[in-house]
């Protein structure tokens, strides 16, 4: 038995994280008409600078079923018996559907293959599925079976939430996440939205007044929504968002288990001055 987890670069697992049982396939991003590969052509710090200067908001292209099917073939040839494919939220990307079609394509082309392919829609973004994948990598190393890992993913994603906050509404306006009128009114009043991402959907659950109140508002919401023994991760983009780590540590009484850079899937829509908090709800 040989297990491999496949995922996409929107999981935001740091490049420095060495995982022996995980393959991360990178999204391609169009920046001012030029194609770039995430995690290869730039660091996230460089991408935040690109966002500040680019004429048009960059766009991502989902990974195709042909690319996924080719990856399945490659893994099977390498002796993999169980492929667990975890994707970005299907409501925000066609990646999940591409993986489902790739699985069927592989089965049609290889009817005698005994490989088990399981495709899982994380229904979330960023480290909300990246961190569980890191944990699942350890499970594989510890000898856990495919069905145990699949069950772990399903149970975890059923309780996963993300709190997202941004210090500027400019990119949400550009990406169409909010209207120009709402963005203008929000900036005029100094509102900083706190967005809950849950079950594949997003909802503004609070409006903090001013930059200094954003991190405390997010930390307070986090404290409401998790048990005292639960872990959390924080995604940052700049120095202001890194200050949120101190605020959350003080309010929660413990540090986040991981601090990471928010990737392109989130920062393109929220902007280069944003905070993301990932956790399991009560």
RALINUR-V868706 format. One record per run of one state. SS is the DSSP state (H for helix, E for strand, - for the rest). FROM is the first residue (numbers start at 0). TO is the last residue. If there is no record, write none. Layout:
[[SS & FROM & TO] [SS & FROM & TO]]
This chain:
[[- & 0 & 1] [E & 2 & 7] [H & 8 & 10] [- & 11 & 20] [E & 21 & 24] [- & 25 & 26] [E & 27 & 30] [- & 31 & 32] [E & 33 & 36] [- & 37 & 42] [H & 43 & 52] [- & 53 & 57] [E & 58 & 60] [- & 61 & 63] [H & 64 & 76] [- & 77 & 80] [E & 81 & 86] [- & 87 & 93] [H & 94 & 108] [- & 109 & 114] [E & 115 & 120] [- & 121 & 125] [H & 126 & 140] [- & 141 & 144] [H & 145 & 156] [- & 157 & 158] [E & 159 & 165] [- & 166 & 168] [H & 169 & 173] [- & 174 & 178] [H & 179 & 188] [- & 189 & 189] [E & 190 & 197] [- & 198 & 199] [E & 200 & 208] [- & 209 & 209] [H & 210 & 224] [- & 225 & 230] [E & 231 & 235] [- & 236 & 237] [H & 238 & 251] [- & 252 & 256] [E & 257 & 260] [- & 261 & 262] [H & 263 & 269] [- & 270 & 272] [E & 273 & 279] [- & 280 & 281]]
